Amino acid sequence: MPTFESAFLAIQAGLEQSGHWRILPTHEPATCYADFSHNDYLGFAQDAELVEASHASAQRYGMGATGSRLLSGNLPPHLALENLIAQSKGTQAALTFQSGYQANATVLAALLDKKVLGTTPLVFSDRLNHASLHHACQLMGVREIRYQHNNLTHLRSLLEKYSNDPSPKFIVTETVFGMDGDMIDMPAFAALADTFDAFLYLDEAHATGIIGPDGYGLSSGWINQRGLAMGTFSKALGVSGAYIACSQVVYNYLVNRCQGFIYTTALSPAIVGAVHAAWSRLPTLTDMRTRLLGKAHYLRQHLHALGFNTGTSNTHIIPLIVGHTTLAFHLQAWLQQHRLLTSIIRPPTVPPHTARVRIALSATHQDAHIDALIAALTTWRAP
Ligand SMILES: Cc1ncc(COP(=O)(O)O)c(C=O)c1O
């Protein structure tokens, strides 16, 4: 029987040997020329209007919500934000959560409850979905049927294969993929879910603020009684927390059955105030979004000319897929020498042999920042 310590050290030894042991990197944006490593896609994290709105909300309602939503924590700012989100997304209702991870892990888990559905559901999930979505399936003991990344033909063939199975079916996907920067074909996914009577669970973490009508994501107008959209406040909105936009029936069910909603303190009024200000501002930022996506297109063209593999990216998230983790570290270090910050994403977050340097473009990046990145990449040589 190993001791606790020897069991944990054995994991460390294995991960170190395979190059997958992680340590917390120190993030020092102040010393860099340009930071492409964060998800603050609109520059809202430092926005004075959001800080002011947060301050005003905290002054009026306090720093803390003081309890869970079903007890003392259901304050007017929560309800106002949820009404606004539901209105923007074209849904009957919306519900807020403390983080995107918490929302996915606990909302999806509540929906997959076999005691409620009468039988174990079938979950068709994109093989590159975020860890929080897999977590929900593991939690509920549901086996995922994983389809090839963003491949509708493969998904359809799997749905057909199981079409005589009476179990309830779920399709789970991100709408903009956080590590690959590609998007789903929203109408095609909605049609497939309709045809096979499947519940469509959409994660809009990386779409929210950037993609879709008024920047409210790809799913606006597509969510019906058999589906929902989740999105985060932690990326383009520059704050933290998450929402679910859904039907009234799903909302009522989650308020009663979602443990990650019921047994936790409500979002701080300070956070809700800032998120409300950010969310309200999105429709005025169409030009900013167009410029951001234009910059991404410009950068991708130069990267391709240099021979870099950017996978299927067609958004503001651009991976430089180099394959081996040590090569990704080499490239990241090279960029860091040029005072350009990027992130390394490696297995198991992404599939084996697809380690990458992730470039996240933000509206705050100027042309000179992008040109500096291109110049540094032009002189990089793999060892
Ligand atoms: C697709 C996706 N969903 C959910 C999350 C979790 O969001 P949060 O950081 O708000 O917990 C992330 C963040 O990494 C994400 O990329």
The ligand as an SDF file (V2000), in Angstrom:
LIG
                    3D

 16 16  0  0  0  0  0  0  0  0999 V2000
  -14.6260   26.2950  -23.3750 C   0  0  0  0  0  0  0  0  0  0  0  0
  -14.5040   26.6700  -21.9370 C   0  0  0  0  0  0  0  0  0  0  0  0
  -15.5330   26.4140  -21.1070 N   0  0  0  0  0  0  0  0  0  0  0  0
  -15.4540   26.7200  -19.8070 C   0  0  0  0  0  0  0  0  0  0  0  0
  -14.3420   27.3200  -19.2660 C   0  0  0  0  0  0  0  0  0  0  0  0
  -14.2840   27.6320  -17.7980 C   0  0  0  0  0  0  0  0  0  0  0  0
  -14.5410   28.9830  -17.6150 O   0  0  0  0  0  0  0  0  0  0  0  0
  -14.0330   29.7400  -16.2860 P   0  0  0  0  0  0  0  0  0  0  0  0
  -12.6210   30.1170  -16.5330 O   0  0  0  0  0  0  0  0  0  0  0  0
  -14.9530   30.9100  -16.1900 O   0  0  0  0  0  0  0  0  0  0  0  0
  -14.1920   28.7920  -15.1680 O   0  0  0  0  0  0  0  0  0  0  0  0
  -13.2620   27.6180  -20.0960 C   0  0  0  0  0  0  0  0  0  0  0  0
  -12.0620   28.2990  -19.5290 C   0  0  0  0  0  0  0  0  0  0  0  0
  -10.9680   27.9120  -19.6530 O   0  0  0  0  0  0  0  0  0  0  0  0
  -13.3260   27.2850  -21.4620 C   0  0  0  0  0  0  0  0  0  0  0  0
  -12.2960   27.5090  -22.2700 O   0  0  0  0  0  0  0  0  0  0  0  0
  1  2  1  0
  2  3  1  0
  2 15  2  0
  3  4  2  0
  4  5  1  0
  5  6  1  0
  5 12  2  0
  6  7  1  0
  7  8  1  0
  8  9  2  0
  8 10  1  0
  8 11  1  0
 12 13  1  0
 12 15  1  0
 13 14  2  0
 15 16  1  0
M  END
$$$$
